[in-house]
Amino acid sequence: MLNSKRRVAIIGSQRIPFVRSFKEYARTSNKEMLTATIDALVTKFQLKNKLIGDVSLGAVMTSSIEWNLAREVVLGTGLDPHTPAFNVQRACGTSLETANLIALKIAAGQIESGIAGGSDTNSDLPIMLQRSLAWKLIDLNNAKSFGERLSRILSIRPKDLKPAYPGIVEPRTHLSMGQHTEKMVKEWKITREQQDQLAYESHMKAAQAYKDGFYADLVVPFKSAKRDTILREDTTMEKLAKLKPVFDKSSAGTMTAGNSTAFTDGAAAVFMASEDYANQNNLHVQAYFVDAEAAAVDFVQGAGLLMAPTIAVYRMLKRNNLTLQDFDFYEIHEAFAGQVLSTLKAWDNDDYCRKVLGAPKALGSIDRSKMNVKGGSLAVGHPFGATGARVLGTMAKLLDQRGKGRGLISVCTGGGMGVVAIVEK
């Protein structure tokens, strides 16, 4: 590695509005959303016809026809077509992982600039054939005679024609993220009122951020959407309290559509560079990408599905000689209000931190007034592959506005993983 200690500058970010699935972006592909988002970066930072070191993009809900998604997106933008690109997928942590990979390349001296990002859509699902039909069609294609072809056709049964819809469930447990999180909130004794309160605060903070113009230069209009459409500035604790549980529908259930993220379509991207590149191109540096970490839990054997960020954060803090309280802002992805509250409670629990994290004592509590100060995923929305880039872009701007400071980013993911990062100004 030529230089593993070069500082990695975050120049800025762009995203299209995050919208409720099956509405504004119906019949819109990941490629279309990402192309619009990258082109917004091209315009904002005057990258037209410029050669970028590398582009890392990803999505969770992908189709086999999008096998070269990142490169196809680049070819559809104003970037120099000689710009390389590659795909990444780490569930809901996808675009934070793309940023980490670009940062590592810059820090190592392999490239001087890069773009990281991601997208997801539930409105353009990759609906597949049943495996049984696919196999029979392959056999039909390989048939050598009319008799063989007829035999293959006659072997197709009505059940083979049923579409195979992708499911948002864990293959190992056949439970959804919401069902897993219900187990977590019961284990950590998180109340319905506590979850609704966090959701309410998320909407109020996001609404205020829009009023203050915070998102004006971060969110670019796309199709009919001018701003995030899931945000409800008129919500109240009373309205949230009226919603019925959706995962555990018994009297013990506490998770509702109000304190869980909605299915969301959208895309986000971040432009990163070396300090030399930023200086040579007169680019303002918002903040610096310092470090990142990924971890996983054995949820199949009973660990909380979305608790891996607790482990990743501790490892990263230890490596950087920091405490959980050494931050001016916290961006903790709100997949579910209950998941955020379980994480915070775990960090403040001696027994958990000793046994699970291997820490000498509890990491302690954080100042909640510093968390998700411009609203979180519950209000803004959560396109799986785009959330990491959204929170990274938000954090960089927060630190830039403050003029100095340090931010902690934490994203839980499907498959029992977590991706976290440190950003500084």
Secondary structure, DSSP 8 states (H G I E B T S, - for coil): ---TT--EEEEEEEE---EETTSTTTT--HHHHHHHHHHHHHHHTT-TT---SEEEEEESS--GGGTTHHHHHHHTSSS-TT--EEE---GGGHHHHHHHHHHHHHHTTS-SEEEEEEEE-STT---B--HHHHHHHHHHHH--SHHHHHHHHHT--GGGGS-B---SB-TTT--BHHHHHHHHHHHTT--HHHHHHHHHHHHHHHHHHHHHTTTTTTB--BTTBSS-SS--TT--HHHHHTS-BSSS-STT---BSSSB--BEEEEEEEEEEEHHHHHHTT----EEEEEEEEEE--GGGT--TT-HHHHHHHHHHHHTT--TT--SEEEE--SBHHHHHHHHHHHT-HHHIIIII--SS------GGGBSTT--HHHH-B-TTTHHHHHHHHHHHHHHHHSS-EEEEEEEEGGGEEEEEEEE-
